[in-house]
Amino acid sequence: MAKDPQTPLDDELSRHDEDDAQTPEGEQAAEVQEAEECLAEGELESLIDDEGDTVNTEGESDNPEAEMLAAQVEELEQNLADARDQSLRTAAEAQNIRRRAEQESEKARKFALEKFVKELLPVVDSLEKALEAMGEEATEAHREGVSMTLKMQRDVLEKFGVESVDPHGEPFDPQVHEAMTMVPNPDMEPNTVMDVIQKGYLLNGRLVRPAMVVVSKKAD
């Protein structure tokens, strides 16, 4: 496109701008404008540099490999803690099982003769009653024979942890005594064993047979 021809007015304005630029005021205005342009360019470059630094910094801190390694370490530590806890639980459970087995074994050893003792006690009762029932007509040899047999039986029972319960004159204990009857007795405290009908027996502290007793009560 052809440039429009300048009119005399345009020429006059152009000469006037050139004259103004050559004046001190025009030169000062040009310097101010140039300084502003330089300042604007400097700020823009500074801003660009700051943004570039920020991007670089973020790029340096954002390390996927480091984050992955940290996650793996954390997972391994958790697995190790879980394995240690499981090991402790297994060891404690094994110890409890071993302790229970030892207790059961000890209990079985202590009370393995319980049934045999129950079967043997009537023999002891018979020997005791026979010795008590012997009158004047019984010979000394006969009496001594029964007494020695009874003693041997008692010694054998005691050797294997059997002890008799003969609570005559003691307070009544329902844990080891069986009251057959209650009789008023002003001379004894209530709930006192007056008479023992049949002795009781313990095997290593466990009741095998309760003592059959007569218990006193308050006189009417």
C-alpha positions in Angstrom: 0.0 0.0 0.0 1.3 3.5 -0.9 2.1 5.9 1.9 -0.2 8.8 2.2 1.5 12.1 1.2 2.2 14.4 4.1 0.3 17.6 4.3 1.8 20.9 5.2 0.2 20.5 8.7 1.9 17.2 9.2 5.3 18.6 8.2 4.8 21.4 10.6 3.9 19.0 13.5 6.9 16.8 12.6 9.2 19.8 12.7 7.7 20.8 16.0 8.4 17.4 17.5 12.0 17.5 16.3 12.4 20.9 17.7 11.0 19.7 21.1 13.3 16.7 21.1 16.3 19.0 20.6 15.3 21.3 23.5 16.5 20.5 27.0 13.0 19.6 28.1 12.6 17.2 25.2 15.9 15.6 25.9 15.0 15.1 29.6 11.6 13.5 28.6 13.4 11.1 26.3 15.9 10.1 29.0 13.0 9.4 31.4 11.2 7.3 28.9 14.4 5.4 28.1 15.0 4.8 31.9 11.5 3.5 32.3 11.9 1.1 29.4 15.2 -0.2 30.9 13.6 -0.6 34.3 10.7 -2.5 32.9 13.0 -4.8 30.9 15.1 -5.4 34.1 12.1 -6.3 36.2 10.9 -8.7 33.5 14.3 -10.4 33.3 14.4 -10.6 37.2 10.9 -12.1 37.2 11.9 -14.7 34.5 15.0 -15.6 36.5 13.0 -16.0 39.7 10.5 -18.3 38.0 13.3 -20.3 36.5 14.9 -20.7 39.9 11.6 -21.8 41.4 11.0 -24.4 38.7 14.5 -25.8 39.1 14.1 -26.0 42.9 10.8 -27.8 42.6 12.4 -30.2 40.1 15.3 -30.9 42.5 13.0 -31.7 45.5 10.5 -33.8 43.5 12.6 -37.1 43.3 10.3 -40.1 42.6 13.2 -42.6 43.2 13.9 -41.2 46.7 10.3 -41.3 47.6 10.0 -44.9 46.4 13.1 -46.0 48.4 11.6 -44.3 51.5 8.3 -46.1 51.0 10.2 -49.4 50.7 12.2 -48.8 53.8 9.0 -48.0 55.8 7.4 -51.2 54.5 10.4 -53.3 55.4 10.5 -51.8 58.9 6.8 -52.5 59.4 7.3 -56.1 58.2 10.2 -56.6 60.6 8.1 -55.3 63.5 5.2 -57.6 62.5 7.6 -60.6 62.3 9.1 -59.8 65.7 5.7 -59.5 67.3 4.6 -62.8 65.7 7.8 -64.5 66.9 7.2 -63.3 70.5 3.6 -64.5 70.4 4.7 -67.9 69.1 7.3 -68.2 71.7 4.9 -67.3 74.5 2.3 -69.7 73.2 4.9 -72.5 73.0 5.9 -71.8 76.6 2.3 -71.9 77.8 1.7 -75.2 76.0 4.9 -76.7 77.5 3.9 -75.4 81.0 0.4 -76.9 80.7 1.9 -80.2 79.5 4.2 -80.3 82.5 1.3 -79.6 84.8 -0.8 -82.3 83.3 2.0 -84.7 83.5 2.7 -83.9 87.1 -1.0 -84.2 87.9 -1.2 -87.5 86.1 1.8 -88.8 88.1 0.4 -87.6 91.4 -3.1 -88.9 91.0 -2.5 -92.0 88.8 -3.1 -94.2 91.9 -6.4 -92.5 92.9 -8.6 -95.3 91.6 -6.3 -97.9 93.2 -6.4 -96.1 96.5 -10.2 -96.0 96.5 -10.3 -99.7 96.0 -7.8 -100.3 98.8 -9.4 -98.2 101.4 -12.2 -100.7 102.3 -9.5 -103.3 103.1 -8.0 -100.8 105.6 -11.4 -100.1 107.0 -12.0 -103.8 107.5 -8.7 -104.3 109.3 -9.4 -101.3 111.6 -12.9 -102.6 112.5 -11.5 -106.1 113.0 -8.9 -104.8 115.4 -11.5 -102.8 117.3 -14.0 -105.7 117.5 -11.5 -108.2 119.0 -12.6 -109.1 122.5 -10.9 -110.8 125.4 -11.1 -114.2 123.7 -8.8 -113.1 120.9 -5.2 -114.3 121.3 -2.3 -111.9 121.5 -0.8 -113.4 118.4 -4.0 -112.9 116.5 -4.3 -109.3 117.7 -0.7 -108.6 116.9 -1.0 -110.1 113.4 -4.0 -107.9 112.5 -2.3 -104.8 113.9 0.9 -105.4 111.9 -1.1 -106.0 108.7 -2.9 -102.8 109.3 0.3 -100.9 109.9 1.8 -102.2 106.7 -1.2 -101.1 104.8 -1.0 -97.6 106.3 2.8 -97.3 105.6 2.3 -98.3 101.9 -0.5 -95.7 101.5 1.6 -93.0 103.2 4.6 -93.8 101.0 2.5 -92.9 97.9 1.1 -89.7 99.3 -2.0 -90.9 101.0 -3.0 -89.5 104.4 -6.0 -90.1 106.6 -8.5 -87.5 107.8 -9.6 -88.2 111.4 -11.2 -85.0 112.5 -12.5 -86.0 116.0 -13.0 -82.8 118.1 -12.3 -80.5 115.2 -14.7 -77.9 113.6 -16.8 -79.3 110.8 -15.3 -78.7 107.4 -17.7 -79.4 104.4 -14.7 -79.5 102.1 -13.3 -82.8 103.6 -16.1 -83.9 106.0 -19.5 -85.5 105.3 -22.0 -85.0 108.1 -24.1 -88.1 108.6 -26.2 -86.6 111.4 -26.3 -83.8 113.9 -26.7 -84.4 117.6 -27.4 -81.8 120.3 -24.5 -81.6 122.7 -24.3 -78.9 125.4 -20.7 -79.8 126.2 -19.3 -79.0 122.7 -19.4 -76.0 120.4 -22.0 -76.3 117.7 -20.7 -77.6 114.3 -18.0 -79.7 116.0 -17.2 -83.3 115.0 -18.4 -85.5 117.9 -17.6 -88.8 116.3 -15.9 -90.2 113.2 -17.9 -93.1 111.7 -15.4 -93.6 108.8 -12.0 -91.9 108.2 -11.4 -89.8 105.2 -8.4 -89.9 102.9 -6.4 -87.5 100.8 -4.1 -88.3 97.9 -1.4 -85.6 97.5 -3.7 -83.1 99.0 -6.7 -84.1 96.9 -9.7 -85.5 98.6 -10.2 -89.2 97.7 -12.9 -89.9 100.3 -14.6 -87.5 102.8 -14.7 -88.4 106.5 -18.2 -89.5 107.6 -18.8 -87.8 110.9 -21.4 -86.9 113.5 -21.7 -83.2 114.1 -22.8 -81.4 117.3 -25.5 -78.7 117.4 -26.8 -76.4 120.0 -28.9 -78.1 122.6 -32.6 -77.3 122.5 
